[in-house]
Amino acid sequence: MKIRIGYISNSSSSNFIIPGTDIIGVATKMTNIVIKDWTEKRNNSPQWVKKNKARKKIWYARLQQLSLKPSVGITFPSTNYDTWMIVNEGEIYIETSHNHDWKFPNNVLQITEGFFKNQDLIKNSFYYDLDLKMEHSYIKYLDNWNKSCVYCGQCVYKYYTDKTGKIICGFCGQKETLFL
């Protein structure tokens, strides 16, 4: 595995290790960057400014509630790829989109190939989803991408599970969803 500090330009995802345990602080900074980028991408149109201000307010409130549950990871949408964060042994492990300028300090490691030594920690943990407002597993993918959720009708290629193993639609968040 190669480790480099800097920006990755040849991949749709980036992986970081940040020293410390302030996952709420890091998530707050990252969600602010996502909201800013999404607003600018839409040329600061009044509709998107209003929508993103509301989303920022909701995400911030949910992050403040999470400060009472420090053992859970955090996930939220970012451009092209969702962001996944979890604390382990004094470090914050982050898997995210490289389409944002994250502006991390110099002591942050960015992994350019492969993933963290403890990738199983990321893949086998549960995360609080800022959009769906629930805890669920790391993303899972269906083998057959021609399925649709019976509740939202979206073509489903990603899903999650709750702690009991029940399937959750990756788009509407409906638990015990069925795919047709």
Beta strands, then each sheet from edge to edge (+ up, - down):
strand 1: 3-4
strand 2: 13-19
strand 3: 73-76
strand 4: 83-88
strand 5: 91-97
strand 6: 109-111
strand 7: 126-129
strand 8: 134-137
strand 9: 140-141
strand 10: 147-148
strand 11: 155-156
strand 12: 158-161
strand 13: 167-169
sheet 1: 1+ 6- 2+ 5- 4+ 3- 7- 8+
sheet 2: 9+ 12- 13+
sheet 3: 10+ 11-
end
